[in-house]
Amino acid sequence: MELHNSGLQLSSAGRVRLDLQPRFVMRLQLKPQPLGRAHRNRSEPVQPGTKAIPMSSSQFLARQLGNPSKVVGRFLAPMWNKRNQALHDATFASLALDINDRVLEVGSGGGSLLGRIASVTTEGVVVGVDISPAMISYCTRRHRPLIDSGRLALACASADAIPYPDCHFNKICTVNSVFYWPNVFDALAEFRRLLEVSGTFVMCFTCRSSLQRKRFAEHIRLYEPQDIADMMTSSGFQNLHQQLLLDRHRQFVCITAS
Ligand SMILES: C[S@@+](CC[C@H](N)C(=O)[O-])C[C@H]1O[C@@H](n2cnc3c(N)ncnc32)[C@H](O)[C@@H]1O
């Protein structure tokens, strides 16, 4: 089974095969853990009498794709950076960046788009937000010089609670992260709060039609372009422009709004 157009293959025994490049193949044994053990907050005691609920391999991988751990994130981050290139290109172009821009990327993952944005916003600032502490530390190592120079900041936070003041950004973008947000309306309201009036918002994601046959996809929320466009309109975004695009892995959409 191929996962998320990512080169990740899963056998029924829970063995994951990761094809990073045609000549570079890595194998990683992922043992599906009982839900109670794998996802319990370590500080929470196990309640006496509660039963661990077994988690399928596809559910485990869906969770990792939405909030990678340190070990799995080490493989996912470079893979996303490479395989999501066409989505990053479309988002980068739609942002129409200026050197003074204050840009937020939500669900910044491996941080390749953050680096591209920062290469233009030499007089501004870029902020990357991700719910995964592993992705934040990966990006911190990758972008140390940009962080030290004050041109890039990173925050471990959820899309619906971003620790910045109102109207702090003039551009906000997000790529292939929406599937994992607990509530898209809450996140859109948060972006509306953070975006200055007439600022630009770019939402790019793989369409449901390209993901729905993947086994892990039954554990995430899939959207067609119009689903998200309607939610954006009801959340106060205007001047929507949708670009339906294809790369060799999938069909995706890049929606720009203000
Ligand atoms: C499929 S990856 C995409 C990464 C990157 N945007 C790219 O295109 O390469 C999804 C990312 O969204 C992050 N994420 C998932 N749920 C989130 C949430 N509620 N708030 C912020 N980030 C989230 C994950 O940790 C992961 O890094």
The ligand as an ORCA input file, in Angstrom:
! r2SCAN-3c Opt
* xyz 0 1
  C       1.470     16.170      5.368
  S       2.456     17.215      6.414
  C       2.785     18.570      5.298
  C       4.013     19.336      5.682
  C       4.367     20.520      4.787
  N       3.320     21.530      4.809
  C       4.642     20.090      3.378
  O       3.840     20.388      2.496
  O       5.670     19.449      3.122
  C       1.228     17.903      7.557
  C       1.844     18.739      8.648
  O       0.790     19.378      9.359
  C       1.083     19.307     10.743
  N      -0.184     19.432     11.506
  C      -1.145     18.485     11.641
  N      -2.162     18.947     12.391
  C      -1.845     20.226     12.733
  C      -2.504     21.223     13.491
  N      -3.695     21.011     14.067
  N      -1.899     22.420     13.644
  C      -0.682     22.639     13.072
  N      -0.004     21.730     12.334
  C      -0.581     20.532     12.149
  C       1.783     17.966     10.912
  O       2.532     17.868     12.099
  C       2.645     17.920      9.647
  O       3.910     18.500      9.853
*
